[in-house]
């Protein structure tokens, strides 16, 4: 006869010691995690991340290259564009006037307010589809870093001078990255403006004042679709400081 209240396989004689039924004992509670181990693991991960960041920062430390500013004149600036000063009223259009190319879009002439642009730079930009005019409102002195245009026609598998590779801009054209050794800085003094040739690399405007207003002539979408930038600090390990 099977004893009442006992699970299968249990002997009546040993009912008090039976461990066969699932309800005999409650399930063991989960072992608590070792919080100290978890905390130490997190601390080790944070320290490893900080060490990696510090190593990357040391690698990215840039060499400082000092450039002496040169006064912008029609002769000194000729490789990069034009320097346009005042002319008598009634003068006819001629080579001394800004030779503009605004044919690839809607011209935009506006006043842009710039703040906190000290005399140093580590990036430089060019526009491939438009000439650009820049001048300070009121004739305040300002500075511009420049390098010669380096746009090329079509793709090229060859390398440029000193092994510099041809690159394709997001705008679609191909170009050779600017050579840091060919970067120079111009000072623009008084009531005049600069016209940049298409493709001229430029960094700035830079100035000593807290803020300066500039008139700017380009296309309506220049800063959206025609804005190619080279990062000297990232690619060449240098940053430029202007002396004047």
C-alpha positions as CSV (number, residue, x, y, z in Angstrom):
1,X,0.0,0.0,0.0
2,X,1.3,3.5,-0.9
3,X,1.5,5.9,2.0
4,X,-0.8,9.0,1.7
5,X,0.8,12.4,1.2
6,X,4.2,11.1,0.1
7,X,5.7,11.4,-3.4
8,X,6.4,8.5,-5.6
9,X,9.4,6.4,-4.8
10,X,9.4,7.5,-1.1
11,X,9.3,4.9,1.6
12,X,6.9,5.3,4.5
13,X,9.7,4.4,6.8
14,X,11.8,7.3,5.6
15,X,9.2,9.9,4.9
16,X,10.6,12.4,7.3
17,X,13.9,12.4,5.4
18,X,12.4,12.4,1.9
19,X,14.0,14.9,-0.6
20,X,12.2,13.7,-3.7
21,X,9.3,16.2,-3.7
22,X,9.9,19.6,-5.4
23,X,8.1,21.4,-2.6
24,X,10.2,19.9,0.2
25,X,12.6,22.9,0.2
26,X,12.4,26.4,-1.4
27,X,14.8,27.2,-4.3
28,X,18.1,28.5,-3.3
29,X,18.4,32.3,-3.7
30,X,20.7,33.6,-6.5
31,X,24.2,34.2,-5.4
32,X,24.8,38.0,-4.9
33,X,27.3,39.5,-7.3
34,X,30.5,40.6,-6.0
35,X,30.1,44.3,-6.1
36,X,33.8,44.9,-5.3
37,X,34.9,43.0,-8.4
38,X,32.4,44.9,-10.6
39,X,33.6,48.2,-9.3
40,X,37.2,47.3,-9.8
41,X,36.4,46.2,-13.4
42,X,34.8,49.6,-14.1
43,X,37.7,51.5,-12.6
44,X,40.2,49.5,-14.7
45,X,38.1,50.2,-17.9
46,X,38.0,54.0,-17.1
47,X,41.8,54.1,-16.5
48,X,42.5,52.2,-19.7
49,X,40.3,54.6,-21.7
50,X,42.0,57.6,-20.1
51,X,45.4,56.3,-20.9
52,X,44.4,55.7,-24.5
53,X,43.1,59.2,-24.8
54,X,46.2,60.7,-23.4
55,X,48.3,58.7,-25.8
56,X,46.2,59.9,-28.8
57,X,46.6,63.5,-27.6
58,X,50.4,63.2,-27.4
59,X,50.4,61.8,-30.9
60,X,48.3,64.8,-32.1
61,X,50.5,67.4,-30.5
62,X,51.3,69.8,-33.4
63,X,54.5,71.5,-34.3
64,X,54.0,75.3,-34.3
65,X,55.1,77.1,-37.5
66,X,55.4,80.9,-37.2
67,X,54.6,83.0,-40.3
68,X,55.5,86.6,-40.7
69,X,52.6,88.6,-42.3
70,X,53.2,90.4,-45.6
71,X,51.3,93.5,-46.7
72,X,48.8,92.6,-49.4
73,X,49.5,94.6,-52.6
74,X,48.5,93.9,-56.2
75,X,52.0,92.6,-56.8
76,X,52.5,90.5,-53.7
77,X,49.0,88.9,-53.9
78,X,48.9,88.2,-57.6
79,X,49.4,84.4,-57.3
80,X,46.2,84.2,-55.2
81,X,43.9,86.8,-56.5
82,X,43.6,90.6,-56.6
83,X,43.8,93.5,-54.1
84,X,41.2,96.1,-54.9
85,X,41.4,99.6,-53.7
86,X,39.5,102.8,-54.3
87,X,39.2,104.2,-57.8
88,X,37.9,107.6,-59.0
89,X,34.2,107.8,-59.8
90,X,33.6,107.4,-63.6
91,X,36.5,105.1,-64.3
92,X,35.6,102.5,-66.8
93,X,35.9,98.8,-66.1
94,X,39.4,97.4,-66.6
95,X,42.0,94.9,-65.3
96,X,42.4,96.8,-62.0
97,X,38.8,95.9,-61.2
98,X,37.8,92.6,-59.6
99,X,37.6,89.9,-62.3
100,X,34.7,87.9,-61.0
101,X,33.3,84.5,-61.8
102,X,29.8,84.1,-60.3
103,X,28.4,82.1,-63.2
104,X,27.7,78.8,-61.4
105,X,24.9,79.9,-59.1
106,X,23.1,82.8,-57.5
107,X,25.5,85.5,-56.2
108,X,25.3,86.3,-52.5
109,X,26.6,89.6,-51.2
110,X,26.3,90.0,-47.4
111,X,27.9,91.3,-44.2
112,X,29.3,88.6,-42.0
113,X,30.2,89.2,-38.4
114,X,33.2,87.3,-37.0
115,X,34.3,87.1,-33.4
116,X,37.3,85.7,-31.6
117,X,39.5,84.9,-34.6
118,X,43.1,85.1,-33.2
119,X,46.2,85.1,-35.3
120,X,46.6,81.3,-35.7
121,X,45.1,78.5,-37.8
122,X,45.4,74.8,-38.5
123,X,42.8,74.4,-41.3
124,X,42.5,75.9,-44.7
125,X,39.7,76.0,-47.3
126,X,39.1,76.5,-51.0
127,X,36.0,77.0,-53.2
128,X,36.3,75.5,-56.7
129,X,33.3,77.1,-58.4
130,X,33.4,80.8,-57.5
131,X,35.7,83.7,-56.9
132,X,35.3,85.2,-53.5
133,X,35.6,88.8,-52.3
134,X,36.4,89.7,-48.7
135,X,36.9,93.1,-47.0
136,X,36.5,94.6,-43.5
137,X,33.7,97.1,-43.0
138,X,35.4,100.3,-41.9
139,X,38.8,99.3,-43.2
140,X,40.1,97.6,-40.0
141,X,43.3,95.6,-40.4
142,X,42.9,91.8,-40.8
143,X,44.9,88.8,-41.9
144,X,44.5,85.9,-44.3
145,X,46.5,82.7,-44.7
146,X,46.7,81.5,-48.3
147,X,48.2,78.8,-50.6
148,X,48.0,78.6,-54.3
149,X,45.1,76.8,-56.0
150,X,45.8,73.0,-56.5
151,X,42.7,71.8,-58.3
152,X,43.4,69.2,-61.0
153,X,41.3,68.1,-64.0
154,X,40.0,64.5,-63.6
155,X,41.2,61.6,-61.5
156,X,44.9,60.8,-61.3
157,X,46.7,57.7,-59.9
158,X,49.9,59.6,-59.7
159,X,51.3,61.4,-56.8
160,X,52.1,65.1,-56.6
161,X,55.3,66.8,-55.3
162,X,56.8,65.0,-52.3
163,X,54.4,62.1,-52.6
164,X,51.3,64.1,-51.8
165,X,48.2,62.1,-53.1
166,X,45.5,63.6,-55.2
167,X,42.2,63.6,-53.4
168,X,38.5,64.0,-54.4
169,X,36.5,66.6,-52.7
170,X,32.9,66.0,-51.5
171,X,32.1,68.7,-54.2
172,X,33.3,66.2,-56.8
173,X,36.5,67.8,-58.1
174,X,40.0,66.5,-57.6
175,X,42.8,68.4,-55.9
176,X,46.3,68.2,-54.4
177,X,46.5,68.9,-50.6
178,X,48.3,72.2,-49.9
179,X,52.0,72.0,-49.1
180,X,52.6,73.6,-45.7
181,X,55.9,75.0,-46.9
182,X,54.0,77.1,-49.4
183,X,51.5,78.7,-47.0
184,X,51.9,82.4,-46.4
185,X,50.0,85.2,-44.6
186,X,48.9,88.6,-45.8
187,X,47.9,91.7,-43.9
188,X,45.1,93.8,-45.4
189,X,45.3,97.4,-44.2
190,X,42.8,100.2,-44.8
191,X,39.9,100.5,-47.2
192,X,40.6,97.7,-49.7
193,X,39.3,94.1,-50.3
194,X,40.7,90.9,-51.6
195,X,39.4,88.9,-54.5
196,X,40.4,85.3,-54.3
197,X,40.8,83.3,-57.4
198,X,38.8,80.1,-57.8
199,X,40.5,77.3,-55.8
200,X,42.8,79.6,-53.7
201,X,43.3,78.1,-50.3
202,X,42.5,80.5,-47.5
203,X,42.4,80.6,-43.7
204,X,40.6,83.4,-42.0
205,X,39.8,86.3,-41.9
206,X,41.9,86.6,-38.7
207,X,42.2,89.8,-36.6
208,X,43.4,91.3,-33.3
209,X,40.1,92.9,-32.4
210,X,37.4,91.0,-30.5
211,X,35.0,91.2,-33.5
212,X,35.0,92.6,-37.0
213,X,32.3,92.8,-39.7
214,X,33.2,91.7,-43.2
215,X,31.5,92.1,-46.5
216,X,31.5,88.8,-48.4
217,X,30.7,88.1,-52.1
218,X,30.3,84.4,-53.1
219,X,27.4,82.2,-54.2
220,X,24.3,81.5,-52.2
221,X,25.3,77.9,-51.6
222,X,29.1,78.1,-51.4
223,X,29.3,77.1,-47.8
224,X,27.0,74.2,-48.4
225,X,28.2,72.5,-51.6
226,X,31.6,74.0,-52.4
227,X,33.6,74.0,-49.1
228,X,36.8,71.8,-49.2
229,X,38.9,71.9,-46.1
230,X,42.4,70.6,-45.3
231,X,43.4,69.9,-41.7
232,X,47.1,70.7,-41.2
233,X,47.1,69.4,-37.6
234,X,45.6,66.1,-38.5
235,X,47.5,65.4,-41.8
236,X,50.7,67.3,-41.4
237,X,51.2,67.6,-37.6
238,X,51.5,71.4,-37.6
239,X,49.6,74.5,-36.7
240,X,50.4,78.1,-37.9
241,X,50.8,81.2,-35.8
242,X,50.9,84.7,-37.4
243,X,53.5,87.1,-36.3
244,X,53.0,90.8,-36.9
